[in-house]
Amino acid sequence: MSAHDFSREEKSEKTGVLKPSRNVWRVEKAARARLLVDAAHYFETLRAAMRNARHSILVVGWDIDSRTRLVGPSGKVDDDLPETFGEFIAALARENPELEIKLLLWDYSVIYAMERELLPVVPLRWNTPRNIDLCLDDEIPVGASHHQKIVVIDDCLAFSGGLDITVRRWDTPAHDPANDLRVDPSDEPYKPFHDVQMMVDGDAAAALGELARRRWHRAACEELAPVPDAGDPWPEAVDPHFTGTTIGIARTEPAVNGGSAVREIETLFRDMIAAAERWIYIENQFLTCTEVARALAERLGENPDLEVLLVAPKTHEAWLEQQTMLAGRIRFMEIIRQAGVADRVRLVYPAVGREGGDVDVMVHSKVMIVDDALLRVGSANLCNRSMGTDTECDLVIEASDEASRAGVLDALGRLLGEHCGADPEKIVDVLRESGSIFTAMECGEASEHRLRPISDGGDPPGEAFTAIESIADPGRPIASGEHFADIVDLGGEESHSRFSTFVKVVTVVLFIVALGLLWRYTPLSEYAQPDKLRETFGGMADNPFAVIAIVALYVISGFFAFPVTVLILVTAGTFGLWPGLLYAALGSMSSALATYGAGRGLGARFLRNLIGPRINRISRGIGERGVLAIATIRLVPVAPFMLVNLVAGAFRIPVIDYTFGTFIGLAPGIVLLSVMGDRVFAMLEDPSLIDLAIVVGALALWIGFAFALQKLIARWRKSD
């Protein structure tokens, strides 16, 4: 019996795998769907689709780089528009002033700064037409990232998968090690790179549009209306791989603002594994989720005919990935070995070139194929982060007829054929005849393309590296309250944190060392001595114009976004508690009013163009509840002091509400900071347990304010 006939026979006895509210968000129809294998084909197709856009282009990404060359396998464009993404969309926007282009980019962690375009806001917002809008999205918990890679055009056509519109991604299925087009903007070559995107239209595209608009609304506080019927942006030269199919959309979304977490992706992995009969094919950048490893081991134990082929990168080269993701992959495979089913699991990497001189291909794709029944393409890695910490989006096709089952097999043939150097049709024929994916993998043994076994070696990591893994690859985000509780044990609540005592100690030690190095080896070291501080600031204390000088300093510093907390501490330390308290209050209020006036003069439109749509969130927070909202924003800032002031003025918040709310919100901080500044400076000259108790007490009050306001804000958000 052929594998294809076997799958069809089994299919008739089973109910569907995709179940909304369990393992997918929605199941929607698509008139057409296509796999776009490797970035050259994706960028070429995306460029053509964007040229057909009439009303809307919405891009959601982990990364978006204006320097990305939107070119196909030839490395050249076939139209008269610029190659690079930033200049290309600017040209589209100028050609069609009615076209709204929205770019939603994760407001990324500094950890990734070296991998990203420096100051992406500058090329993607400034000096571009007004119908291009960029928003940096930070509406996620601490430790999470926005990892979805979605493009929606006119709500009629959508792309989702593993590819961002960014650099160091472009490659062709040939993965030629000598391809001189595979270079970054600095003309530095990078290794062959493999990834996959899925393209869908119809109701499935409209659903992805809804998902992207929700993200935009959370980040920018701006409603985007669905696009009316806008024709058909599907490029004419691109044929679909599937017609009249259904698309399941699965998500991971961490809990935010009291909402519930969404873990459809995790459930879908388990359900797809449980449905497997003959083979499971997986391409994934990371393999660290032990729950998935256990599900694979369990299903392999239940079904002696099942084979699993795992295609992954040869290794993880960066130090952090070596200690986390590579260590996690060792543990992943160890679970399978201990279950006694490792003989039916192969972990391999793609290589190109002759034996002894080949080059490994970077596997960045997130693909899963089960028999000829299920085809999944998305952004989710098989790591803990993708199950509950980061935002993810996967698309899955569940074959329901002969044509769609053939389409799933053809997709597997294309992917496996690329890696093995074999004709896709030959791969499919072997799959049908033998029912073995391992046999199919051996079709191209004489080719320069091959799948080679991965040998990570070594034992699973020890305690110390497990602690590092818990930070880099957490199964759920670190809520702010939980993070603080990890450092200071407040008691009263059961701790669910995975941080060990080792991590706490290391964190505190590193923080202290960093402070010591800062004050020892930077120009700040000159001001670490009390005598130097008195010499620098003490002369001003007796000056009759001290008040004017202090107020002027606060105002000028306010326009440069200098931290007002530092000024308050230094003021109290220089002038003493009571004069310092007065001067700090006058200076802070003067700075707030001056920048408010500047915002009023500049106007809302100017600030919107300068700052972008995130200004909506700040303005809504200021305007909804008047004096109380302004006071709360001062106590728990939603944005830098200067930015809040400018926005309040630009949106013409009544000056009385603004002034009164600012005073109420700043007063507790000014008092506590002044007490701390006065006593800290006194302790530098004459240490005292009483002064230490005062400083600690002021800090405790500050923490109390923060916790109380956090609860208050959470209640407000729930009421909204």
LUMPA-371768 format. One line per 2 residues: number of its first residue (from 1); for each residue x, y, z of C-alpha. Coordinates in Angstrom, 3 decimals. Layout:
% residues N
NUM> X/Y/Z  ...
This chain:
% residues 720
1> 0.000/0.000/0.000  1.446/3.392/-0.955
3> 1.926/6.119/1.610  -0.547/8.296/-0.224
5> -3.284/5.645/-0.208  -2.559/4.877/3.452
7> -2.984/8.503/4.437  -6.214/8.863/2.501
9> -7.652/5.737/4.128  -6.726/6.913/7.617
11> -8.087/10.387/6.890  -11.601/9.124/6.378
13> -11.593/7.664/9.881  -10.427/10.849/11.649
15> -11.954/14.143/12.528  -10.081/17.301/11.590
17> -7.053/18.393/13.609  -7.727/22.141/13.407
19> -10.101/23.269/16.146  -10.809/26.963/16.817
21> -10.503/27.962/20.481  -8.145/25.030/20.990
23> -5.217/24.967/18.595  -6.098/27.728/16.116
25> -7.625/31.181/16.355  -9.547/30.944/13.075
27> -10.037/28.569/10.156  -10.643/30.578/6.992
29> -10.949/29.943/3.274  -8.261/30.928/0.792
31> -8.933/30.808/-2.920  -5.158/30.537/-3.437
33> -2.127/29.727/-1.323  1.542/29.337/-2.192
35> 4.802/28.484/-0.472  7.602/30.966/-1.113
37> 10.825/29.093/-0.458  13.833/31.298/0.366
39> 13.945/35.064/0.473  14.761/35.717/-3.183
41> 11.374/34.317/-4.230  9.598/35.967/-1.297
43> 11.069/39.417/-1.899  10.381/39.215/-5.646
45> 6.753/38.188/-5.078  6.231/40.698/-2.286
47> 7.538/43.502/-4.469  5.105/42.617/-7.256
49> 2.193/42.372/-4.807  3.017/45.731/-3.214
51> 3.020/47.340/-6.643  -0.589/46.141/-7.027
53> -1.697/47.664/-3.705  -4.428/50.302/-3.943
55> -5.349/51.275/-0.397  -3.240/49.666/2.298
57> 0.041/47.903/3.049  0.495/46.766/6.649
59> 3.858/45.261/7.632  4.362/43.613/11.033
61> 7.884/42.474/11.836  10.461/41.412/14.377
63> 12.777/43.478/12.227  12.268/45.829/9.289
65> 15.342/47.254/7.566  15.078/50.057/5.018
67> 18.262/48.794/3.312  16.761/45.405/2.364
69> 17.055/44.772/-1.380  13.676/43.568/-2.674
71> 15.083/41.567/-5.547  14.512/38.100/-6.924
73> 16.921/35.287/-7.846  18.576/37.415/-10.561
75> 19.532/40.078/-8.035  17.922/42.745/-10.218
77> 14.532/44.449/-10.386  12.291/44.348/-13.427
79> 10.578/47.697/-12.832  11.635/51.347/-12.644
81> 11.446/51.663/-8.841  14.365/51.572/-6.382
83> 15.718/48.247/-5.131  15.851/48.907/-1.387
85> 12.722/48.586/0.717  12.762/52.084/2.228
87> 13.144/53.860/-1.090  10.747/51.442/-2.788
89> 7.812/52.091/-0.435  8.539/55.828/-0.537
91> 8.204/55.680/-4.318  4.941/53.715/-4.031
93> 3.582/56.275/-1.561  4.428/59.160/-3.893
95> 2.861/57.405/-6.871  -0.385/56.796/-4.953
97> -1.147/59.390/-2.230  -4.231/57.314/-1.259
99> -2.065/54.337/-0.334  -1.557/54.057/3.437
101> 1.619/52.192/4.417  1.879/51.143/8.074
103> 5.086/49.619/9.437  4.919/47.986/12.870
105> 8.357/47.107/14.219  9.166/45.471/17.536
107> 10.766/48.026/19.839  13.585/45.606/20.283
109> 15.834/44.787/23.190  19.303/46.328/23.225
111> 20.623/42.732/23.041  19.796/42.776/19.314
113> 21.155/46.273/18.610  24.161/44.962/16.659
115> 21.879/42.881/14.411  19.500/45.707/13.533
117> 19.531/48.883/11.513  20.717/51.787/13.666
119> 17.809/54.156/14.422  15.304/52.520/12.002
121> 12.847/55.359/12.581  15.054/57.812/10.680
123> 15.021/56.204/7.193  11.561/54.651/7.524
125> 9.685/57.723/8.783  11.647/60.908/8.245
127> 12.020/62.290/4.728  9.294/59.952/3.468
129> 5.754/60.791/2.307  3.157/61.359/5.020
131> 1.217/58.268/4.014  4.049/56.104/5.409
133> 3.718/55.532/9.145  6.079/53.613/11.419
135> 5.347/52.537/14.983  7.718/50.880/17.444
137> 5.688/48.274/19.318  6.593/47.633/22.959
139> 3.173/46.401/24.119  4.438/43.130/25.547
141> 5.626/41.974/28.963  9.219/42.165/30.163
143> 11.420/39.599/28.455  9.088/39.005/25.480
145> 9.490/39.973/21.831  7.194/40.520/18.874
147> 8.241/37.703/16.566  5.427/37.654/13.982
149> 6.376/38.323/10.338  3.220/39.399/8.514
151> 2.480/41.574/5.484  -1.132/42.342/4.510
153> -2.057/44.104/1.267  -5.540/45.629/0.896
155> -6.903/42.938/3.237  -6.951/40.738/0.104
157> -3.480/39.210/0.127  -1.242/38.291/3.047
159> 2.172/36.772/3.737  3.216/35.069/6.968
161> 6.126/32.851/7.917  9.715/33.063/9.085
163> 10.989/35.935/6.950  11.264/39.558/8.000
165> 11.935/42.310/5.482  15.482/42.689/6.660
167> 19.097/42.177/5.665  21.172/38.973/5.762
169> 18.152/36.937/4.649  18.314/36.971/0.828
171> 19.263/33.726/-0.875  18.072/31.383/-3.605
173> 17.246/27.654/-3.331  20.647/26.904/-4.905
175> 22.381/28.284/-1.797  25.514/28.686/-3.892
177> 28.452/29.282/-1.506  30.061/31.506/-4.172
179> 27.009/33.712/-4.823  28.403/37.246/-4.636
181> 24.874/38.708/-4.296  24.577/37.267/-0.776
183> 26.144/40.206/1.058  24.875/42.632/3.695
185> 24.752/46.454/3.331  28.437/46.588/4.355
187> 29.303/44.209/1.495  30.137/41.512/4.022
189> 29.199/38.025/2.776  27.112/35.709/4.939
191> 26.489/31.960/4.809  23.676/30.391/2.722
193> 20.305/31.099/4.311  17.085/29.067/4.092
195> 13.605/30.236/5.081  9.960/29.861/4.036
197> 6.944/32.170/3.822  3.318/31.360/2.970
199> 1.128/33.545/0.747  -2.681/33.431/1.025
201> -5.647/35.417/-0.217  -9.399/35.574/0.486
203> -10.869/35.339/3.971  -7.564/34.010/5.340
205> -5.824/37.219/4.239  -8.616/39.312/5.732
207> -8.204/37.486/9.067  -4.471/38.198/9.072
209> -5.351/41.817/8.346  -7.551/41.841/11.432
211> -4.728/40.363/13.509  -2.283/43.001/12.275
213> -4.746/45.851/12.877  -5.243/44.669/16.461
215> -1.493/44.825/16.966  -1.395/48.330/15.501
217> -4.228/49.489/17.744  -2.484/48.217/20.877
219> 0.802/49.820/19.926  -0.399/53.095/18.406
221> -3.852/53.577/20.020  -5.189/54.086/16.520
223> -8.047/52.209/14.870  -7.420/51.114/11.290
225> -10.575/50.421/9.334  -10.834/47.252/7.216
227> -10.100/47.913/3.579  -13.080/47.859/1.201
229> -13.057/45.609/-1.845  -9.831/46.600/-3.580
231> -9.467/44.200/-6.463  -6.875/41.455/-6.661
233> -3.251/42.249/-5.737  -2.082/38.638/-6.333
235> 0.757/38.911/-8.921  -0.247/37.503/-12.302
237> 3.041/35.691/-12.860  2.740/33.705/-9.618
239> 0.814/30.419/-9.701  -0.759/29.058/-6.508
241> 0.241/25.721/-5.025  -3.209/25.288/-3.431
243> -6.635/26.422/-4.600  -9.878/26.506/-2.659
245> -8.182/25.456/0.574  -8.722/26.238/4.252
247> -6.092/27.974/6.366  -5.787/27.618/10.118
249> -4.234/30.582/11.940  -2.504/29.758/15.232
251> -1.031/32.316/17.625  1.102/32.757/20.664
253> 0.359/35.901/22.654  1.633/36.513/26.191
255> -0.788/37.859/28.772  -0.841/41.674/28.743
257> -2.707/44.135/30.977  -4.613/41.471/32.878
259> -5.669/39.549/29.762  -5.234/35.831/29.169
261> -2.282/34.272/27.395  -2.871/32.610/23.999
263> -0.976/29.334/23.484  -2.610/27.908/20.351
265> 0.763/27.255/18.724  1.915/24.990/21.526
267> -1.326/23.005/21.440  -1.180/22.739/17.658
269> 2.309/21.210/17.801  1.073/18.508/20.176
271> -2.089/17.829/18.149  -0.211/17.583/14.858
273> 2.261/15.133/16.387  -0.589/13.043/17.786
275> -2.133/12.838/14.292  1.044/11.577/12.573
277> 1.000/8.123/10.981  4.012/7.728/8.657
279> 6.308/10.737/8.912  6.852/14.112/10.514
281> 9.083/16.585/8.675  10.284/19.619/10.641
283> 12.510/22.524/9.640  13.260/24.787/12.588
285> 15.942/27.128/13.801  15.692/26.003/17.438
287> 14.796/22.717/19.124  14.597/23.340/22.874
289> 10.972/22.774/23.923  11.034/19.608/25.999
291> 7.238/19.298/25.915  7.402/18.861/22.140
293> 10.260/16.366/22.535  8.149/14.311/24.942
295> 5.166/14.447/22.576  7.365/13.158/19.740
297> 8.761/10.373/21.931  5.278/9.355/23.044
299> 3.883/9.233/19.505  6.911/7.309/18.230
301> 6.357/4.817/21.030  2.704/4.407/20.054
303> 3.341/4.049/16.316  6.272/1.846/15.219
305> 5.870/2.961/11.567  6.427/6.647/12.302
307> 9.635/8.433/11.183  10.736/11.952/12.182
309> 13.153/14.086/10.172  14.433/17.222/11.922
311> 16.250/19.790/9.746  18.087/22.422/11.794
313> 21.231/24.588/11.695  24.487/22.678/12.062
315> 25.269/24.539/15.247  24.633/27.820/17.055
317> 27.703/29.994/16.836  27.004/32.971/19.127
319> 28.013/32.457/22.769  24.524/33.031/24.184
321> 22.953/30.586/21.719  25.695/28.089/22.507
323> 24.766/28.197/26.181  20.983/28.213/25.677
325> 19.637/26.990/22.352  22.376/24.474/21.610
327> 22.235/23.177/25.172  18.463/22.933/24.854
329> 18.797/20.950/21.622  21.056/18.451/23.390
331> 18.405/18.033/26.070  15.663/17.749/23.390
333> 17.429/14.848/21.673  18.308/13.226/24.980
335> 14.592/12.884/25.772  14.103/11.007/22.498
337> 17.105/8.779/23.127  15.975/7.905/26.634
339> 12.565/6.905/25.223  14.284/4.288/23.054
341> 12.998/5.672/19.730  16.092/7.531/18.471
343> 16.527/5.039/15.607  13.448/6.575/13.948
345> 14.515/10.210/14.437  17.201/11.895/12.357
347> 18.607/15.321/13.205  20.313/16.770/10.118
349> 21.562/20.015/8.592  21.692/21.083/4.908
351> 25.130/21.343/3.334  26.194/22.544/-0.114
353> 29.417/21.596/-1.889  31.635/18.582/-2.285
355> 32.494/16.285/0.609  35.229/17.836/2.717
357> 34.660/21.308/1.305  30.976/21.886/1.826
359> 29.284/24.818/3.557  26.389/24.461/5.960
361> 23.142/26.319/5.263  21.598/28.449/7.989
363> 18.114/27.053/8.672  15.817/29.865/9.810
365> 12.536/28.369/8.574  9.681/27.149/10.779
367> 7.978/24.384/8.795  6.175/21.205/9.832
369> 4.633/18.599/7.518  2.715/15.580/8.821
371> 2.108/12.774/6.299  0.272/14.196/3.322
373> -2.306/15.745/5.645  -0.899/18.842/7.355
375> 1.395/21.628/6.146  2.436/24.305/8.595
377> 4.499/27.462/7.952  5.004/30.211/10.500
379> 7.183/32.294/12.759  7.229/29.955/15.782
381> 10.419/28.129/16.667  10.345/24.862/18.586
383> 11.631/26.670/21.661  10.049/27.688/24.943
385> 9.858/31.363/23.967  7.603/30.631/21.009
387> 5.180/28.620/23.143  4.268/31.325/25.640
389> 6.588/34.345/25.719  6.829/35.911/22.243
391> 4.055/36.813/19.832  3.921/34.297/16.991
393> 1.714/33.472/14.002  1.620/30.130/12.140
395> -0.488/29.155/9.145  -1.506/25.545/8.581
397> -3.245/23.760/5.720  -5.210/20.622/6.585
399> -5.634/18.565/3.420  -9.232/17.506/2.893
401> -9.221/16.168/-0.671  -7.009/14.510/-3.254
403> -5.729/17.802/-4.690  -4.740/19.316/-1.346
405> -3.059/16.074/-0.230  -1.042/16.117/-3.440
407> -0.194/19.759/-2.681  1.177/18.847/0.759
409> 3.325/16.076/-0.760  4.574/18.451/-3.467
411> 5.571/20.975/-0.789  7.569/18.289/1.012
413> 9.130/17.275/-2.304  10.249/20.854/-3.013
415> 11.791/21.338/0.430  13.457/17.950/0.693
417> 14.553/18.158/-2.926  16.251/21.495/-2.309
419> 18.223/20.069/0.595  19.083/16.766/-1.092
421> 19.692/18.003/-4.623  16.986/15.698/-5.973
423> 14.094/16.346/-8.325  10.948/17.131/-6.248
425> 8.856/14.750/-8.344  11.299/11.943/-7.622
427> 11.059/12.681/-3.899  7.266/12.456/-4.085
429> 7.371/9.198/-6.064  9.666/7.601/-3.466
431> 7.426/8.822/-0.649  4.399/7.256/-2.316
433> 6.124/3.974/-3.041  8.082/3.435/0.169
435> 6.163/5.442/2.740  9.572/6.333/4.228
437> 10.885/9.864/4.471  14.350/8.487/5.235
439> 14.374/6.617/1.928  13.234/9.766/0.125
441> 16.033/11.750/1.778  18.618/9.481/0.138
443> 17.475/10.259/-3.423  20.154/12.865/-4.062
445> 23.232/11.224/-2.556  25.385/12.064/-5.587
447> 24.432/15.738/-5.497  26.378/18.679/-4.056
449> 23.341/19.274/-1.865  22.919/16.872/1.008
451> 21.512/16.493/4.499  24.243/15.596/6.943
453> 23.799/14.319/10.500  24.192/16.751/13.385
455> 26.403/15.662/16.236  26.128/18.147/19.070
457> 27.983/15.865/21.445  28.428/16.528/25.115
459> 26.095/16.079/28.001  23.081/18.235/28.819
461> 24.153/21.503/30.502  24.567/21.797/34.237
463> 22.885/23.983/36.823  24.713/27.188/35.951
465> 23.766/27.125/32.272  20.228/26.049/33.084
467> 19.890/29.358/34.914  21.042/31.225/31.789
469> 18.534/29.263/29.691  15.714/30.329/32.000
471> 16.415/33.933/31.039  17.144/33.514/27.307
473> 14.469/30.902/26.537  11.659/31.309/29.098
475> 8.351/29.519/28.708  6.431/32.592/29.815
477> 7.246/36.302/30.122  8.613/37.905/33.248
479> 5.896/40.196/34.623  7.300/43.323/36.285
481> 6.009/42.357/39.715  7.440/38.851/39.417
483> 10.776/40.173/38.221  11.044/42.457/41.236
485> 9.997/39.646/43.522  12.834/37.551/42.152
487> 15.344/40.111/43.325  13.603/41.020/46.603
489> 11.544/38.295/48.256  8.344/40.070/49.260
491> 6.560/36.902/50.406  2.819/36.371/50.486
493> 2.570/34.864/47.015  3.627/31.544/45.587
495> 6.599/32.051/43.323  6.356/30.634/39.819
497> 9.611/32.129/38.608  12.172/29.869/37.064
499> 15.034/32.087/38.180  17.373/30.318/40.537
501> 19.273/31.816/43.461  22.338/31.653/41.247
503> 20.788/34.099/38.763  19.729/36.496/41.513
505> 23.199/36.603/42.976  24.850/37.004/39.569
507> 22.441/39.814/38.634  23.147/41.776/41.795
509> 26.909/41.230/41.547  27.020/42.320/37.902
511> 24.983/45.417/38.729  27.380/46.389/41.537
513> 30.435/45.705/39.363  28.975/47.811/36.540
515> 28.408/50.726/38.910  31.926/50.403/40.246
517> 33.448/50.408/36.759  31.284/53.375/35.756
519> 32.506/55.506/38.647  36.083/54.235/38.424
521> 36.914/54.401/34.731  34.683/57.131/33.267
523> 34.751/60.924/33.670  32.121/60.478/36.365
525> 34.940/59.349/38.649  35.877/63.003/39.180
527> 32.510/63.628/40.806  32.540/60.600/43.082
529> 34.319/62.558/45.838  32.243/64.731/48.234
531> 34.881/67.493/48.135  34.634/67.674/44.351
533> 30.850/67.845/44.478  30.957/70.665/47.035
535> 33.538/72.489/44.978  31.415/72.169/41.846
537> 28.030/73.107/43.289  28.780/74.729/46.624
539> 29.709/78.110/45.197  26.228/78.530/43.798
541> 24.552/78.182/47.197  25.565/81.663/48.332
543> 24.781/83.313/45.020  21.756/85.655/45.207
545> 20.755/84.536/41.741  20.859/80.851/42.685
547> 17.130/80.365/42.217  17.221/81.866/38.723
549> 20.243/79.764/37.783  18.660/76.550/39.084
551> 15.365/77.177/37.299  17.221/77.967/34.054
553> 19.227/74.757/34.419  16.049/72.698/34.870
555> 14.383/74.334/31.856  17.371/73.874/29.552
557> 17.923/70.293/30.716  14.238/69.548/30.142
559> 14.583/70.290/26.421  17.447/67.805/26.209
561> 15.499/65.053/28.027  17.996/65.056/30.882
563> 16.610/62.926/33.767  14.842/65.269/36.190
565> 15.413/62.762/39.016  19.175/63.340/38.804
567> 18.700/67.101/39.007  16.472/66.772/42.083
569> 19.000/64.568/43.882  21.888/66.936/43.141
571> 19.844/70.005/44.074  18.998/68.602/47.504
573> 22.563/67.461/48.046  23.947/70.870/47.152
575> 21.531/73.217/48.912  20.256/71.034/51.740
577> 16.773/69.609/52.242  14.566/72.676/52.605
579> 16.107/75.112/50.101  16.805/72.173/47.793
581> 13.194/71.008/48.002  11.955/74.474/47.054
583> 14.445/74.881/44.210  13.672/71.403/42.842
585> 9.936/72.103/42.885  10.349/75.463/41.123
587> 12.763/74.003/38.583  10.669/70.926/37.801
589> 7.448/72.900/37.381  9.192/75.547/35.258
591> 10.662/72.864/33.008  7.264/71.165/32.670
593> 5.545/74.432/31.733  8.273/75.478/29.304
595> 8.167/72.200/27.346  4.340/72.262/27.504
597> 4.464/75.686/25.847  6.843/74.392/23.195
599> 4.485/71.535/22.421  1.590/73.936/22.124
601> 3.558/76.021/19.673  4.733/73.075/17.559
603> 1.255/71.537/17.302  -0.058/67.995/17.133
605> 0.633/67.411/13.437  4.312/68.319/13.734
607> 4.817/66.008/16.718  2.908/63.204/14.998
609> 5.246/63.432/12.003  8.278/63.623/14.267
611> 7.434/60.954/16.841  5.052/58.712/14.938
613> 1.817/56.972/15.955  2.975/56.091/19.469
615> 2.068/59.675/20.291  -1.560/58.469/20.253
617> -0.964/56.281/23.287  0.565/59.151/25.264
619> -2.129/61.635/24.266  -4.923/59.206/25.116
621> -3.366/58.493/28.492  -3.143/62.210/29.215
623> -6.521/63.223/27.910  -8.895/60.544/29.180
625> -8.980/61.357/32.898  -7.758/64.938/33.186
627> -5.902/65.961/36.343  -5.754/62.433/37.796
629> -4.327/60.984/34.581  -1.599/63.633/34.421
631> -0.723/63.055/38.063  -0.540/59.287/37.486
633> 1.651/59.685/34.407  4.053/61.775/36.474
635> 4.216/59.109/39.163  4.565/56.181/36.746
637> 5.819/57.667/33.443  4.532/56.192/30.184
639> 7.162/58.189/28.296  10.089/60.534/29.030
641> 9.281/63.694/31.018  9.954/65.970/28.037
643> 7.820/63.917/25.640  4.784/63.928/27.939
645> 5.071/67.697/28.288  5.324/68.276/24.542
647> 2.345/66.023/23.806  0.212/67.650/26.510
649> 0.861/71.026/24.944  0.438/69.875/21.355
651> -2.954/68.323/22.119  -3.986/71.425/24.093
653> -4.661/69.823/27.444  -6.081/72.689/29.579
655> -3.175/74.468/31.242  -4.857/74.453/34.664
657> -5.451/70.669/34.527  -1.907/70.152/33.291
659> -0.291/72.346/35.953  -2.326/70.983/38.852
661> -1.898/67.362/37.752  1.833/67.832/37.194
663> 2.277/69.334/40.675  0.316/66.517/42.364
665> 2.241/63.860/40.432  5.692/65.368/40.942
667> 5.310/66.334/44.607  5.832/62.854/46.166
669> 8.858/62.191/43.983  10.402/65.593/44.665
671> 9.997/65.142/48.428  11.371/61.596/48.486
673> 14.235/62.346/46.095  15.159/65.471/48.031
675> 15.274/63.523/51.284  17.384/60.842/49.636
677> 19.708/63.357/47.952  20.240/65.341/51.134
679> 21.027/62.263/53.221  23.123/60.478/50.578
681> 25.422/63.464/50.243  25.600/63.762/54.037
683> 26.527/60.081/54.277  29.387/60.570/51.819
685> 30.999/62.962/54.300  29.880/61.418/57.607
687> 28.283/57.959/57.389  25.407/57.458/59.807
689> 22.977/54.627/60.497  20.198/57.191/60.935
691> 20.877/58.657/57.488  20.997/55.163/56.028
693> 17.614/54.379/57.613  16.166/57.579/56.142
695> 17.414/56.708/52.658  16.093/53.152/52.909
697> 12.758/54.438/54.219  12.429/56.893/51.333
699> 13.227/54.110/48.889  10.611/51.863/50.530
701> 7.990/54.599/50.199  8.878/54.969/46.526
703> 8.450/51.226/45.994  5.112/51.395/47.835
705> 3.923/54.140/45.500  4.987/52.109/42.470
707> 3.104/48.981/43.570  -0.024/50.912/44.507
709> -0.091/52.759/41.210  0.547/49.554/39.277
711> -2.581/48.052/40.841  -4.574/51.235/40.144
713> -3.541/51.351/36.501  -4.339/47.661/36.060
715> -7.874/48.287/37.370  -8.342/51.193/34.990
717> -7.225/49.103/32.036  -9.578/46.284/32.967
719> -12.421/48.782/33.238  -11.614/49.974/29.722
